[in-house]
Amino acid sequence: MTAAGPCGHDGKVWCETDEQTPAGIYVFVAQFETYIDDLFSPGYFSLINFVVNGQFIGTRILYPGQAPQYPFTVSLPAGMSRFEISQNVGAMFFQSLTMFSVLQTEA
């Protein structure tokens, strides 16, 4: 997958597959980093939305010091795919996105 993002600091990033993928079930694992615990008041969090191929697949709330991996299981059609991440509240840093094929549904 390749990672890109719009110019500016608007809290959005996207990744696209580098090649055609077969239809099937995939697990995406997004990795983030939040600021150091000491810099925030109690109750601080970041709210992140995830979209695959234009379809909303979920929201995650990130707390400082929390494990940085966030998995999603998604059924994808054959072809190219686009994974979008948008930060709605708080501050976080996108680190990586890993895509695993769990089950291919076409021959």
Protein Blocks (a to p, Z undefined) as FASTA:
>chain_A
ZZdddedjehpacdddfbdcdedddddddddddddfklpcehiacdddddeehiafbdcd
ddehiafbdcddddddedddddddddfedcdddfbdcdddfbdcbZZ
